[in-house]
Each structure stands twice: as structure tokens, then as C-alpha cells.
């Protein structure tokens, strides 16, 4: 199977998701499945998808924290079995895992917890890598705690701008920062829908990454996957995180 023409023509804006886990919520985990990993990488290469986001710990609702040694084992599995020439992002909140990835030429550090960990920030500074700040409500106790918003676009943007300002103060280069509204993380479906429909409100100086792929809230949208992707591209989104069809 190949990408629809619009996806193919905008493949530079796709951040392909690679779940190196046995328990991905979407059932696409490639851990200890070399054949499945090879098919995914071949698909990405054929369709000019150069940017891949590698995750070695599940963040699905009800997930259990993975021990660092297990997350490292999964990342090492990917490093050992990877083929092709891709620009890689590591999806982790752990500084030890981040360091291993960055030592192996990963270019982006993607943290779903919004860079609350000082050691993770220090690691990003040391390697001078790009970072993706994923929105998490500052008062949430855990990733999937549902928080109330009066105006989700306005409040999420304010939170992200504050995160950006704090990280710049700590030495992160503004030119290396991306922001992600964290669709589906700690948000009611209506708020994720509102954020996605109004994603253009977040697009300004800091490039925006959006991840809606295979999340339950998109059932509430009157758009199919191609239309959602087109909407994001036409709104000026830099990267759309997508599961790769294989």
C-alpha cells in the first residue's frame, strides 16, 4: 500500500510513529518483530517519509510506567535492527534513554511531559538537539488526568508559551523548539477537537507538531484522515505525527 498523493506530496511534514513496544494502544508495536519493523521502515522509505519518532514506552490511557532498563532494551533493539537513512526523534521523558538516543545521532527529543525534568533539560542542552514540548496542564497530577478548560486554544497556547519562555531562560535555543498541543492527553474529547479545528491559533514563531493519529477523539470530527491532514498542513503545522500504514 502507498500513500495518497496529498500525503506523499507533503511527506516532509510527516513525523512517522514507530512504537518499539509490545503494548501499543493501536496494535502497531514492532518490539521483537523484525519483519514488522522492516516493513514499516521500507514503507517510510518508499514514501519519502524521512522523519521518524521512536517511542519505547507506551503512553496509552491506563499505561504502566516502564522501568528504564526495559525502555533502554527496546531502544537498543531498534538501534540494532534499524536500516535506512532517517532523521530520528526519541519520544521519552527519561534522561538516560534520551542520552542513548542522542549518542546515536537522534536529532529531536520529544517529551510528552513538557520538559518538567531538570536532568532531561540538561541533556537537551548538552547535545544541543531540537526539542518538542508537548502540552500538559501545569496543575495535572498525571498525564491522563482530565483538566477543565474554558478556552482550550487560548489556555494551551498560554501554557506552552510559558514553557518555552522558561526553557529559553534555562539556555535552550529558541530556534530548536517545537510545540505540540498534546491532543488526547489530559483533555476531554471536545477540547482536543476544538484545539485541532483551531490549530492555526497556535501557529506563530514556534513551529507546531500535531498528533491526532488513531486517537479516539477524532471520531467526533466530521473529517476523514486525509481531510484532517490537509487541514493541519493548510494551517501551517510543521509536523503531523502519523502512524504508518503497512
BELVEN-V376650 format. One record per backbone hydrogen bond with DSSP energy under -0.5 kcal/mol. CO is the residue of the C=O (numbers start at 1). NH is the residue of the N-H. Records with the same first field share a line. If there is no record, write none. Layout:
BEGIN
CO: NH ; NH
END
This chain:
BEGIN
4: 8
5: 9
6: 10
7: 10
8: 11
10: 13
11: 14
13: 240
14: 16 ; 51
15: 242
16: 53
17: 19 ; 244
18: 20 ; 55
19: 21 ; 30
21: 31
24: 27
30: 33
33: 37
34: 38
35: 39
36: 40
37: 41
38: 42
39: 43
40: 44
41: 45
42: 46
43: 47
44: 49
45: 48
48: 50
50: 52 ; 87
51: 16
52: 54 ; 89
53: 18 ; 55
54: 91
55: 20
60: 63
67: 70 ; 71
68: 72
69: 73
70: 74
71: 75
72: 76
73: 77
74: 78
75: 79
76: 80
77: 81
78: 82
84: 86
86: 88
87: 52
88: 107 ; 108
89: 54 ; 91
90: 92 ; 110
91: 56
93: 95
94: 98
95: 99
96: 100
97: 101
98: 102
99: 103
100: 104
101: 104 ; 106
102: 105
107: 130
108: 90 ; 110
109: 111 ; 132
110: 92 ; 112
111: 114 ; 134
116: 118
117: 121
118: 122
119: 123
120: 124
121: 125
122: 126
123: 127
124: 128 ; 129
130: 109
131: 133 ; 178
132: 111 ; 134
133: 180
137: 140
142: 145
147: 188
151: 155
152: 156
153: 157
154: 158
155: 159
156: 160
157: 161
158: 162
159: 163
160: 164
161: 165
162: 166
163: 167
164: 168
165: 169
166: 170
167: 172
168: 171
173: 176
174: 177
176: 131
177: 207
178: 133
179: 209
180: 135
182: 185
184: 186
186: 147
188: 191 ; 192
189: 193
190: 194
191: 195
192: 196
193: 197
194: 198
196: 199
198: 201
199: 202 ; 203
200: 203
202: 204
206: 204
207: 179
208: 238 ; 239
209: 181
210: 241
212: 215
215: 218
216: 219
217: 220
218: 221
224: 228
225: 229
226: 230
227: 231
228: 232
229: 233
230: 234
231: 235
232: 237
233: 236
239: 210 ; 241
240: 15 ; 242
241: 212 ; 213
242: 17
END
